[in-house]
Amino acid sequence: MRGGFAALTAACAVALFAACLLGSTPMEAERVLAALLGFGDASDRLVVLQIRLPRALAAFAVGAALGASGAALQGLLRNPLAEPGVLGISAVASLGATGALYWGFAAVSAWIMPAAAIAGAFAGTALIALAALRTASAVTLILIGVGLASFAGAAMNLMMNLAPNPFSLADMINWMLGSVENRSFPDLAFAAPFLIAGFGVLFASRRGLSALTLGEEAASGVGLNLRRQRIAVVLGTGLATGAAVSLAGVIGFVGIVAPHIVRPMVDHDPARSLLPSALLAGLILVLADIGVRLVPTVSELKLGVVAALVGAPAFIWIAMQRRTVHD
């Protein structure tokens, strides 16, 4: 896997550089390199350092957060269809941001909406962590997450139904469609502590994920504290997912697809799949965002829409493969 990991890392670097090259007006590689190094024309530095690079890094960070979270949840729940949305954390984070738009708080400061998304993720994480303490069944945890996601989705639909004006409704819809357009380095800096903390918790708990491949009873028999493991994964997922939602809104399916592709390359070891899944998911979203910018449409497509168009068929295929295996 070392060769594959190096190739994946190189592909991510190339994709990020390509994201700085490509756009409505393509730029030569020499101009982009000069801008990245702080030289060259002032307009080139503006385009590369203030527009294209932050956007590409935001797409990569969001993908990495969702990919690592998906890999961790799939290892915890031993289900290849698990991803951050399965526990309702993404939905509650989105509910927080939608509420800020609905009540008009987002107009007070540019930081209100991402802060509301992260606060929503914390609320969802707290509820799921409490459920993890009270139940010994992973299936029950999934069902609670599905119920939480359904409730958050219904609440967001209610807000859109009661939107005070068309502008608020448009803002809520745009947020729910998912995008990294107009993201800046301050946006990344705001989300970075939560991303780093989330990744740290997930990687610290990775050995427990390997033990869970033996089954919950066997893992408990070798000394794994199941409740502590669940809480650690849920907490790490909540932090990373909240940061991702604060940057891009709702982005689906990449947290399922990337770990599924990586898993056979690491002998189905969830602990070893965390970092490759993060890199692959980040790469997928950077490439998708490049495509979003290059597709000749009247208005720019939303990243969440493109991710769903590609990810939903992949999700169906993964589900069908799983059924075939069990049949």
TORTILO-862122 format. One record per residue (C-alpha): x, y, z; residue number from 1. Coordinates in steps of 0.001 Angstrom, whole numbers, plus 500000, padded with zeros to 6 digits. Layout:
% TORTILO-862122
     east    north       up   resi
        X        Y        Z    NUM
...
***
This chain:
% TORTILO-862122
     east    north       up   resi
   500000   500000   500000      1
   503017   502315   500407      2
   503309   502775   496654      3
   499583   503369   496385      4
   499691   505871   499242      5
   502520   507794   497551      6
   500621   507796   494254      7
   497467   509013   495998      8
   499357   511807   497742      9
   500947   512868   494448     10
   497549   512807   492731     11
   496135   515101   495418     12
   498998   517565   494933     13
   498524   517512   491147     14
   494756   518020   491507     15
   495239   521003   493825     16
   497696   522536   491370     17
   495285   521856   488488     18
   492531   523603   490449     19
   494734   526717   490489     20
   495349   526410   486745     21
   491809   525825   485547     22
   488767   528045   485679     23
   486723   530381   483514     24
   490084   531771   482332     25
   492854   529119   482299     26
   496326   530211   483433     27
   499743   528954   482419     28
   501649   526813   484917     29
   504479   529362   485103     30
   502092   532133   486132     31
   500464   529931   488773     32
   503838   528888   490218     33
   504960   532509   490352     34
   501738   533504   492116     35
   502060   530659   494632     36
   505600   531793   495421     37
   504447   535387   495889     38
   505865   536720   492646     39
   504302   537595   489324     40
   501476   539913   488454     41
   499239   541232   491234     42
   496092   540097   489407     43
   497517   536559   489127     44
   498247   536491   492859     45
   494715   537676   493557     46
   493123   534971   491408     47
   495357   532142   492645     48
   495841   533002   496324     49
   492491   534596   497112     50
   490071   532661   494910     51
   491273   529381   493422     52
   493652   528005   496057     53
   491334   528555   499081     54
   488456   527014   497140     55
   490527   523959   496182     56
   491808   523537   499742     57
   488252   523832   501087     58
   487053   521090   498716     59
   489979   518883   499748     60
   489429   519518   503471     61
   485717   518735   503210     62
   486383   515533   501276     63
   489107   514451   503702     64
   486836   515027   506701     65
   483965   513064   505173     66
   486233   510283   503876     67
   487950   509703   507218     68
   484622   509912   509064     69
   483020   507440   506679     70
   485894   504974   507054     71
   485745   505227   510853     72
   481969   504759   510977     73
   482101   501816   508595     74
   484677   500202   510863     75
   482691   500985   514010     76
   479355   499756   512656     77
   480892   497073   510416     78
   478709   498288   507572     79
   480112   499536   504222     80
   477062   501776   503738     81
   477763   503858   506848     82
   478853   507488   506475     83
   478550   510745   508487     84
   474938   511214   507469     85
   473941   507804   508837     86
   474154   509025   512453     87
   472343   512279   511687     88
   475333   514480   512525     89
   475493   516051   509046     90
   471767   516747   509102     91
   471835   518419   512524     92
   474864   520508   511483     93
   472942   521598   508389     94
   469924   522353   510550     95
   472031   524711   512653     96
   473194   526637   509580     97
   469693   526689   508071     98
   468312   528035   511347     99
   470852   530865   511288    100
   469638   531774   507807    101
   465959   531452   508700    102
   466148   533670   511788    103
   468373   536215   510047    104
   471390   535720   512319    105
   473627   535039   509297    106
   473248   538680   508235    107
   474904   539856   511462    108
   478308   538314   510717    109
   479886   536018   508130    110
   480981   533748   511013    111
   477482   533097   512344    112
   476495   530445   509814    113
   479636   528253   510058    114
   479519   528650   513836    115
   475871   527537   513806    116
   476784   524505   511679    117
   479507   523466   514114    118
   477176   524071   517072    119
   474597   521849   515368    120
   477226   519151   514866    121
   478104   519351   518564    122
   474422   518992   519493    123
   473992   515987   517214    124
   477226   514465   518484    125
   476135   514912   522099    126
   472838   513130   521428    127
   474499   510244   519602    128
   477227   509974   522259    129
   474522   509782   524924    130
   472804   507060   522915    131
   476124   505209   522602    132
   476406   505206   526399    133
   472896   503852   526880    134
   472828   501139   524215    135
   475026   498132   523585    136
   473779   497619   520019    137
   475303   499202   516922    138
   472027   498597   515075    139
   470143   500641   517672    140
   472700   503417   517266    141
   472095   503449   513508    142
   468321   503576   513998    143
   468667   506506   516399    144
   470864   508275   513842    145
   468326   507691   511071    146
   465571   509106   513279    147
   467702   512137   514151    148
   468486   512764   510472    149
   464797   512465   509566    150
   463806   514943   512261    151
   466508   517430   511206    152
   465450   517089   507563    153
   461813   517705   508458    154
   462772   520772   510509    155
   464779   522181   507569    156
   461847   521585   505209    157
   459565   523365   507665    158
   461909   526374   507737    159
   461928   526506   503951    160
   458134   526217   503905    161
   457832   529143   506341    162
   460686   531210   504849    163
   459965   534908   505557    164
   461007   536015   502070    165
   462271   534588   498756    166
   465838   535677   499513    167
   465997   533630   502716    168
   464521   530653   500883    169
   467127   530950   498116    170
   469946   531159   500673    171
   468696   528044   502483    172
   468363   526085   499241    173
   471844   527132   498087    174
   473298   526032   501433    175
   471597   522659   501275    176
   472875   522070   497733    177
   476500   522313   498941    178
   479318   524429   497493    179
   482836   525711   498221    180
   482407   528755   496002    181
   483872   531985   497447    182
   485596   530228   500335    183
   488601   532055   501779    184
   491588   531373   504017    185
   489731   532866   507039    186
   486954   530301   506438    187
   489554   527535   506410    188
   491212   528927   509536    189
   487859   528938   511360    190
   487183   525283   510502    191
   490787   524062   510918    192
   490782   523525   514724    193
   487656   521368   514511    194
   489038   519417   511545    195
   492349   518797   513291    196
   490646   517789   516539    197
   488281   515449   514678    198
   491110   513798   512751    199
   493125   513483   515961    200
   490332   511682   517799    201
   489636   509352   514873    202
   493289   508393   514398    203
   493749   507931   518144    204
   490872   505414   518145    205
   491937   503514   515022    206
   493333   500455   516859    207
   489912   499801   518344    208
   488469   499742   514817    209
   490849   496926   513911    210
   489758   494981   516982    211
   486096   495369   515991    212
   486695   493391   512791    213
   486718   490333   515093    214
   483180   491161   516261    215
   482009   493066   519331    216
   482216   490108   521716    217
   485727   489139   520596    218
   486873   492785   520671    219
   485530   493161   524189    220
   487270   489928   525118    221
   490670   491312   524094    222
   490139   494378   526285    223
   488396   496922   524026    224
   485976   499223   525843    225
   483110   499265   523326    226
   481319   502300   524731    227
   484500   504343   524898    228
   485306   503326   521328    229
   481851   504351   520108    230
   482037   507706   521864    231
   485515   508408   520450    232
   484445   507652   516868    233
   481196   509597   517217    234
   483048   512571   518721    235
   485731   512562   516021    236
   483099   512218   513328    237
   481049   515044   514815    238
   484002   517441   514939    239
   485192   516652   511415    240
   481708   516610   509902    241
   480696   519844   511596    242
   483760   521556   510159    243
   483008   520106   506702    244
   479401   521310   506794    245
   480531   524755   507975    246
   482748   525001   504877    247
   480571   523502   502161    248
   477047   522787   503350    249
   475600   519374   502543    250
   477888   517048   500557    251
   476742   513453   500353    252
   478018   510010   499369    253
   481767   510729   499181    254
   482054   509363   502726    255
   480697   506022   501474    256
   482440   505715   498121    257
   486044   506574   499065    258
   486382   504029   501937    259
   484759   501363   499769    260
   487384   501875   497054    261
   490252   501931   499562    262
   489198   498970   501706    263
   490435   496127   499425    264
   493829   497858   499135    265
   494397   497707   502915    266
   493155   494135   503458    267
   489828   495459   504782    268
   491535   496884   507874    269
   489519   499983   508948    270
   492467   501379   510915    271
   494674   501446   507814    272
   491872   502838   505650    273
   491424   506142   507509    274
   494206   508172   505885    275
   493858   506762   502329    276
   490090   507298   502510    277
   490642   510911   503568    278
   493076   511507   500699    279
   490880   509807   498092    280
   487719   511620   499192    281
   489602   514924   499136    282
   490889   514133   495641    283
   487376   513248   494444    284
   485907   516528   495666    285
   488741   518636   494223    286
   488254   516980   490821    287
   484483   517372   491096    288
   484866   521061   491904    289
   487149   521531   488905    290
   484434   519937   486783    291
   481825   522217   488316    292
   483821   525259   487239    293
   484486   523985   483721    294
   481001   522796   482776    295
   479480   525467   480499    296
   476203   526250   482280    297
   474285   529492   482755    298
   474782   529312   486519    299
   477496   527282   488220    300
   476493   523801   489309    301
   476634   523070   493029    302
   479291   520685   494289    303
   476781   518784   496428    304
   474609   518139   493374    305
   477518   516775   491328    306
   478698   514638   494271    307
   475197   513168   494609    308
   474849   512512   490862    309
   478093   510529   490910    310
   477838   509097   494413    311
   474226   507905   494426    312
   474727   505312   491627    313
   477914   504186   493382    314
   475928   503827   496626    315
   473317   501691   494851    316
   476046   499514   493340    317
   477721   499039   496739    318
   474361   498103   498297    319
   473659   495591   495511    320
   477102   494039   495934    321
   476502   493712   499657    322
   473189   491964   499051    323
   474802   489623   496553    324
   477489   488672   499081    325
   474940   487939   501788    326
   472644   486033   499445    327
***
